[in-house]
Amino acid sequence: MLQNLPSEGRQSQDSIPLVSVIIPTYNVEPYIGQAIASVLEQTIQSFEIIVVDDGSTDDTVKIVCGIDDPRVRLFRNAQNQGVAQARNIAIRQSKGTWIAILDSDDWWAPNRLERLLAAAQRYDAAVICDDLQLVNDGERQPFATFLTSRVKVFGAITKATIVTPEAMIKNDFGYLKPIVRRDVFSGEALLYDRNARISEDFKWLVECLCVGHRLVLLPEPYYYYRRRSDSLSSPDNLEKEIRGIGDHIRLCEELMTRYGDRRPIKQALKLHIYAKKIDLVERVVKRNWGSQRYMKAIFVIAIKPGVLRPLLRNVKNRLFA
């Protein structure tokens, strides 16, 4: 059940905003205020903010309702449906010419909308993305950007770049947070996969490019991506990683079924799936070794010896960090 919860005294806008900013939320009480404030502080002020709360049990909804700005619209799912479906709900409710994705624990630089929309017009892009500032939870300064942290993977990106479907897959650009021209979402064909509980961004971006939309990536970072560290090294987090990689592989196999008749895309997906399977085996080995199931770990390595190199590299990094 979807419930519209406007704050007292709020009225809907009659004019069409330039941008609809969609923010799915779920138990983000410490962060949601900063996310919304970063939109309200934009140098472009023609926007609406659509928050879809996905069954939070903390004070997330209370904080959103306490923001006194008529451009903030709140909807609430009675039950958790996942970020993909929450985004779909927001997109259907949106009015803007452009639709911008913002995760509820992240935030923007004040000039992000201005810079990205100008670039979208300059390069005739239906989808525009920028680099991400990577910030550890609890810290103020970024420790790197997404693109600079992966220079060894895909080289330096120093100018606006058109991203092909093959590059999206090969470089694993699913972390990018796009601003999308509204007509891309026309009909139901390019909404987010409501069954995807992880990697929904990756799958949507690949599909968007495969059907011919133009995506331009800017090297400048205007998006602040919070890396939450509450459980990064815990056994529970390792289990989530294992499930997440397995889900990602299944989504890629769905993409292979749909677009596998196009040879470059098929080849990129095959290589990407292989790399993800190595990642999956590496984490299974770590789990077994950490729980002292040494024979199981050795058995997994014997089946997939290719996992030895990344495992040894990780050990070396820890020893000489």
C-alpha positions as CSV (number, residue, x, y, z in Angstrom):
1,M,0.0,0.0,0.0
2,L,1.4,3.4,-1.0
3,Q,0.5,6.3,1.2
4,N,1.1,10.0,0.3
5,L,2.1,11.8,3.5
6,P,2.4,15.6,2.8
7,S,3.5,17.6,5.7
8,E,0.9,20.0,7.2
9,G,0.5,23.1,5.1
10,R,2.3,21.8,2.1
11,Q,0.8,22.3,-1.4
12,S,1.7,20.7,-4.6
13,Q,3.4,22.7,-7.3
14,D,1.4,23.8,-10.3
15,S,4.4,24.5,-12.5
16,I,6.5,21.7,-14.0
17,P,9.9,21.5,-12.3
18,L,13.0,21.1,-14.3
19,V,14.3,18.2,-12.2
20,S,12.6,15.5,-10.1
21,V,15.0,14.2,-7.5
22,I,14.0,10.8,-6.3
23,I,15.2,9.5,-2.9
24,P,14.2,6.0,-1.7
25,T,14.7,5.7,2.1
26,Y,14.9,2.9,4.6
27,N,16.1,3.5,8.2
28,V,18.4,6.3,7.3
29,E,17.6,8.7,10.2
30,P,21.2,9.9,10.6
31,Y,21.6,10.7,6.9
32,I,18.4,11.7,5.2
33,G,18.5,15.3,6.5
34,Q,21.9,15.9,4.8
35,A,20.8,14.3,1.6
36,I,17.7,16.5,1.2
37,A,19.6,19.7,2.4
38,S,22.1,19.1,-0.4
39,V,19.3,19.3,-2.9
40,L,17.7,22.4,-1.4
41,E,21.1,24.1,-1.6
42,Q,21.5,23.6,-5.4
43,T,22.3,26.6,-7.6
44,I,19.4,25.5,-9.8
45,Q,16.2,25.8,-7.7
46,S,13.6,24.4,-10.2
47,F,13.1,20.9,-8.7
48,E,10.9,18.7,-6.7
49,I,12.1,16.1,-4.2
50,I,10.2,12.8,-4.1
51,V,11.0,10.7,-1.0
52,V,9.6,7.2,-1.0
53,D,10.1,5.6,2.4
54,D,10.3,1.9,2.1
55,G,9.0,0.8,5.5
56,S,11.4,2.5,7.9
57,T,11.1,1.7,11.6
58,D,13.2,4.6,12.8
59,D,12.6,8.4,12.6
60,T,13.3,8.8,8.9
61,V,9.7,9.8,8.1
62,K,9.6,12.2,11.0
63,I,12.7,14.0,9.8
64,V,11.4,14.3,6.2
65,C,8.0,15.6,7.5
66,G,9.9,18.2,9.5
67,I,11.4,19.8,6.4
68,D,9.3,22.9,5.6
69,D,9.6,23.2,1.9
70,P,6.6,22.6,-0.5
71,R,8.9,21.0,-3.1
72,V,9.4,18.0,-0.8
73,R,6.9,15.2,-1.4
74,L,6.7,12.1,0.8
75,F,5.2,8.7,0.0
76,R,5.4,5.7,2.2
77,N,5.3,2.0,1.5
78,A,3.5,0.0,4.2
79,Q,6.0,-2.8,3.6
80,N,9.5,-2.9,2.4
81,Q,9.6,-3.5,-1.4
82,G,13.3,-2.7,-2.2
83,V,15.1,0.3,-3.6
84,A,14.2,-0.6,-7.2
85,Q,10.5,-0.6,-6.6
86,A,10.7,2.5,-4.4
87,R,12.4,4.3,-7.3
88,N,9.7,3.2,-9.7
89,I,7.1,4.6,-7.5
90,A,8.9,7.9,-7.3
91,I,9.4,8.0,-11.1
92,R,5.6,7.4,-11.7
93,Q,4.8,10.3,-9.3
94,S,7.4,12.7,-10.7
95,K,6.7,15.7,-12.9
96,G,10.2,16.9,-13.9
97,T,11.8,17.2,-17.3
98,W,14.8,15.4,-15.9
99,I,14.9,12.7,-13.2
100,A,17.9,12.6,-10.8
101,I,18.9,9.6,-8.6
102,L,20.1,10.3,-5.1
103,D,20.6,7.6,-2.5
104,S,19.4,8.6,1.0
105,D,22.7,8.3,2.7
106,D,24.6,10.3,0.1
107,W,24.7,14.0,-0.9
108,W,25.5,16.5,-3.7
109,A,27.8,19.4,-4.3
110,P,25.8,22.6,-4.5
111,N,26.4,23.0,-8.3
112,R,25.8,19.4,-9.3
113,L,22.5,20.0,-11.1
114,E,23.8,23.1,-12.9
115,R,26.9,21.4,-14.1
116,L,25.4,18.1,-15.2
117,L,22.4,19.6,-17.0
118,A,24.6,22.0,-18.9
119,A,26.8,19.1,-19.9
120,A,23.7,17.0,-21.0
121,Q,22.7,19.9,-23.3
122,R,26.2,20.4,-24.6
123,Y,26.7,16.7,-25.5
124,D,23.0,15.9,-26.4
125,A,22.9,13.2,-23.7
126,A,19.8,11.4,-22.5
127,V,21.7,10.2,-19.4
128,I,24.5,12.2,-17.7
129,C,26.7,11.0,-14.9
130,D,29.7,12.3,-13.0
131,D,32.5,10.8,-10.9
132,L,31.8,10.0,-7.2
133,Q,33.6,11.4,-4.2
134,L,34.2,8.4,-1.9
135,V,33.7,9.3,1.8
136,N,34.0,6.9,4.7
137,D,31.1,7.2,7.1
138,G,31.9,9.5,10.0
139,E,34.6,11.4,8.0
140,R,34.3,14.8,6.2
141,Q,36.9,14.5,3.5
142,P,36.8,12.0,0.6
143,F,39.6,9.5,0.5
144,A,39.4,9.1,-3.3
145,T,37.0,9.3,-6.2
146,F,35.5,6.3,-8.0
147,L,37.3,6.9,-11.3
148,T,40.7,7.6,-9.7
149,S,40.4,4.6,-7.5
150,R,40.0,2.4,-10.6
151,V,42.6,3.9,-12.9
152,K,44.4,0.5,-13.1
153,V,41.1,-1.1,-14.2
154,F,40.1,1.2,-17.1
155,G,42.7,3.9,-17.3
156,A,42.4,7.6,-16.6
157,I,39.2,9.4,-17.7
158,T,40.0,13.1,-18.0
159,K,37.3,14.4,-20.3
160,A,33.6,13.9,-21.0
161,T,33.2,10.4,-22.4
162,I,30.4,8.6,-24.2
163,V,29.9,5.2,-22.4
164,T,29.0,2.2,-24.6
165,P,27.2,-0.8,-23.3
166,E,30.4,-2.8,-23.5
167,A,32.3,-0.2,-21.5
168,M,29.5,0.0,-18.9
169,I,29.8,-3.8,-18.4
170,K,33.6,-4.1,-18.6
171,N,34.3,-1.2,-16.3
172,D,31.4,-2.0,-13.9
173,F,30.1,1.5,-13.9
174,G,26.9,0.5,-12.1
175,Y,27.9,2.7,-9.1
176,L,27.2,5.9,-11.1
177,K,24.2,7.9,-10.1
178,P,22.6,9.3,-13.3
179,I,20.4,12.3,-14.2
180,V,18.0,11.0,-16.8
181,R,15.9,12.8,-19.4
182,R,12.2,12.0,-18.7
183,D,11.4,10.4,-22.0
184,V,13.8,7.6,-21.3
185,F,11.2,6.4,-18.7
186,S,8.3,6.6,-21.1
187,G,6.0,3.6,-20.7
188,E,7.1,0.8,-18.4
189,A,9.9,-0.7,-20.5
190,L,12.8,1.1,-18.8
191,L,11.7,1.2,-15.2
192,Y,13.9,-0.5,-12.6
193,D,13.7,-4.3,-12.2
194,R,11.5,-4.5,-9.1
195,N,12.9,-8.0,-8.4
196,A,16.5,-6.7,-8.2
197,R,17.5,-6.2,-4.5
198,I,21.1,-5.4,-5.5
199,S,22.8,-4.2,-8.6
200,E,19.6,-2.6,-9.9
201,D,21.7,0.4,-11.1
202,F,24.0,-1.7,-13.1
203,K,21.2,-3.6,-14.8
204,W,19.2,-0.5,-15.6
205,L,22.2,1.4,-17.0
206,V,23.1,-1.6,-19.2
207,E,19.6,-1.9,-20.5
208,C,19.4,1.9,-21.1
209,L,22.5,1.8,-23.3
210,C,21.5,-1.4,-25.1
211,V,18.3,0.2,-26.3
212,G,20.2,3.1,-27.8
213,H,20.2,6.0,-25.2
214,R,23.3,8.2,-25.1
215,L,25.2,8.3,-21.8
216,V,27.9,10.8,-21.1
217,L,30.3,10.5,-18.1
218,L,32.0,13.6,-16.7
219,P,35.3,13.2,-14.9
220,E,34.4,15.9,-12.3
221,P,33.0,14.5,-9.0
222,Y,29.9,16.3,-7.8
223,Y,28.2,13.4,-6.0
224,Y,29.3,12.3,-2.5
225,Y,29.1,8.6,-2.0
226,R,29.1,7.6,1.6
227,R,30.8,4.3,2.3
228,R,29.1,3.0,5.5
229,S,31.5,1.1,7.6
230,D,29.3,-0.3,10.3
231,S,29.8,-3.9,9.2
232,L,32.3,-3.9,6.4
233,S,34.5,-6.6,8.0
234,S,31.9,-8.6,9.9
235,P,31.0,-12.2,9.0
236,D,27.4,-11.0,8.4
237,N,28.7,-8.5,5.8
238,L,30.7,-11.3,4.1
239,E,27.5,-13.4,3.8
240,K,25.7,-10.4,2.3
241,E,28.6,-9.9,-0.2
242,I,28.3,-13.6,-1.2
243,R,24.6,-13.3,-1.7
244,G,25.0,-10.0,-3.5
245,I,27.6,-11.3,-6.0
246,G,25.4,-14.3,-6.7
247,D,22.4,-12.0,-7.4
248,H,24.6,-9.8,-9.6
249,I,25.6,-12.8,-11.6
250,R,22.0,-13.8,-12.1
251,L,21.1,-10.3,-13.3
252,C,24.0,-10.5,-15.8
253,E,22.7,-13.9,-17.0
254,E,19.3,-12.3,-17.6
255,L,21.0,-9.5,-19.6
256,M,22.9,-12.2,-21.6
257,T,19.5,-13.9,-22.5
258,R,18.1,-10.5,-23.6
259,Y,21.1,-9.0,-25.5
260,G,23.3,-12.0,-26.1
261,D,22.7,-11.9,-29.8
262,R,24.9,-8.8,-30.0
263,R,28.4,-10.2,-30.0
264,P,30.3,-7.3,-28.3
265,I,27.8,-7.2,-25.5
266,K,27.8,-11.0,-25.1
267,Q,31.6,-11.0,-24.9
268,A,31.6,-8.2,-22.3
269,L,29.0,-10.0,-20.2
270,K,30.8,-13.3,-20.4
271,L,34.1,-11.8,-19.1
272,H,32.2,-9.8,-16.5
273,I,30.4,-12.9,-15.2
274,Y,33.6,-14.8,-15.1
275,A,35.3,-12.1,-13.0
276,K,32.3,-12.0,-10.7
277,K,32.4,-15.8,-10.2
278,I,36.1,-15.4,-9.2
279,D,35.0,-12.7,-6.7
280,L,32.3,-15.1,-5.4
281,V,34.7,-18.0,-4.9
282,E,37.3,-15.7,-3.2
283,R,34.7,-14.7,-0.6
284,V,33.5,-18.3,-0.1
285,V,37.1,-19.2,0.6
286,K,37.5,-16.4,3.1
287,R,34.3,-17.4,4.8
288,N,35.4,-21.1,5.1
289,W,38.9,-20.1,6.3
290,G,37.6,-17.6,8.8
291,S,35.3,-20.2,10.3
292,Q,38.2,-22.7,10.4
293,R,36.7,-24.9,7.7
294,Y,40.1,-25.3,6.1
295,M,39.5,-28.4,4.1
296,K,36.4,-26.8,2.5
297,A,38.5,-23.7,1.7
298,I,41.2,-25.8,0.1
299,F,38.6,-27.8,-1.9
300,V,37.2,-24.6,-3.3
301,I,40.6,-23.4,-4.3
302,A,41.3,-26.7,-6.0
303,I,38.2,-26.4,-8.1
304,K,38.9,-22.7,-8.9
305,P,42.7,-22.2,-8.7
306,G,42.3,-18.8,-10.4
307,V,41.2,-17.4,-7.1
308,L,44.6,-17.8,-5.6
309,R,46.0,-14.7,-7.2
310,P,43.5,-12.2,-5.8
311,L,43.7,-14.0,-2.4
312,L,47.4,-13.7,-2.3
313,R,47.2,-10.1,-3.4
314,N,44.8,-9.2,-0.6
315,V,47.1,-10.9,1.9
316,K,50.1,-8.9,0.6
317,N,48.0,-5.6,0.8
318,R,47.2,-6.3,4.4
319,L,50.8,-7.2,5.4
320,F,52.3,-4.1,3.7
321,A,49.5,-1.5,4.2
